[in-house]
Amino acid sequence: MIYTDTRDKSVKVNFQTAVMNGMNASTGGLYIPVEFPKLESSFINRIPEPSFREVAFNMAKPYVEGEIPDADLESLIIDAYPFTSQVVPVDPVTYVLELFHGPTCAFKDFGARFMARVMSYFNRNENDNLHILVATSGDTGSAVGSAFHNVPGIDVTILYPDGKISPLQEKQLSTFTGNVRALKVKGTFDDCQKLVKTAFTDTELRNKFRLSSANSINISRLLPQSFYYMYSSLVVKNRIPQDSKIENPSIICIVPSGNFGNLTSGLIAREMGAPIAGFVAATNSNHTVPDWIATGNYEARPSVSTLSNAMDVGAPSNYERISAMYSLEQVRSLFASYWTDDEGTLDAIRSCHSNTGYIIDPHGAVGWKAWNDIRGGKMAELINGTLKTDINEPGLTANVPEWGKAAADKKAVGIILETAAPAKFGATVVKAIGREPSMPERLEKVMSLPDNAIPMEKDYESFKEYLMSSL
Ligand SMILES: *Cc1c(COP(=O)(O)O)cnc(C)c1O
């Protein structure tokens, strides 16, 4: 596969270059494949549907062709995914896609574990280790740390702001041993990010060590997230005849979004033939993208903090990919877009629980709220002109997507992406429903491990000295 650049279509690189560079430093653009090959219809229409790993293999294959042989790709996928995504029906037209069955209980495990194994594969003939530096304000660090833990040929240094992340998040970051270490920096997330950025431009350091980053713009984190869209849409398609008996239903994926990497992966799956009619882009009070869809003006802004904090992004990095792949008109016909505030999020946790018995986390709750409104009559009101929309008020934006009529006529089913285990946000869940979600064993276990984080000043010289003496 050839990869090009969102800012310069004359760029042509292979998968290894796109992965190892992360982004194109000379243009500031992001890598995207030049095409999204469709899967065979015999594969997509197979009954029963293929397994998650079969889907993963068949979807990954064209993107690594000529660079990772089939047998290696197959073992890479088996190693990356000892867990899977789970489709849970909660009412006849609503499915929750649980993406939290990986080691850190959040969907980022799907992308990070694939990326880690791909990087290790490309590093296999090098004598020196590859050093990954990552700054985190919470969940990315644990997914990346866990994904690279014990992966051969790679060391990871995670920087996080001391005292500014939750106790559970801190445990998930700081208790690694071996090739993954955490530095608790006396400063903010921005200080952490600055240390990492400075290190990447430090020639002395770069001459001594092979450095790389692992952030969410890497194409090898995005591609694997498309696997669970394909897999779940096939599972749901095959279940609909029993569950809701709707003929030719439109399958809609509702995606709680921050940086919009997850939603971009959904677009890739749809391009590759997944039976997905469209998407709901659901955000919290950081509604940069809904506003863009409503007004046509993209205005990045500082983030505000909310109960769904992994979505607190004011300048979503994958806006650049979405707008390179589609025109605004295409986006408006593919997506409904919706945002809600903290009050709406608590309300959604409550209504999801009382209507279905399902306990949803604050991120998934943003998606539930959007879907519940859309199928509960808001899309019908939008179509017949009785819904007032205002970009400064929570709710739908004014565009009616191509699948809007199907949703208004109750001929649509929703797949809500549940991006984290509710136990990671126990206090918010208790506030909403007065009840503690059950704690997965792997989260309980991490709470009792010793903290190995190394204290670090926020000045670059101390950080550099540490790297020079300990890598
Ligand atoms: C990162 C994250 C999101 C947002 O995903 P994007 O790809 O950045 O849109 C949503 N929920 C949880 C729990 C996350 O960790």
The ligand as an ORCA input file, in Angstrom:
! r2SCAN-3c Opt
* xyz 0 1
  C      -9.653      8.391     23.757
  C     -11.038      8.115     24.208
  C     -12.174      8.592     23.516
  C     -12.060      9.481     22.292
  O     -11.589      8.804     21.168
  P     -11.041      9.630     19.899
  O     -10.501      8.625     18.982
  O      -9.997     10.563     20.447
  O     -12.209     10.382     19.344
  C     -13.426      8.246     23.970
  N     -13.579      7.500     25.091
  C     -12.529      7.029     25.792
  C     -12.773      6.237     27.016
  C     -11.222      7.304     25.375
  O     -10.179      6.846     26.089
*
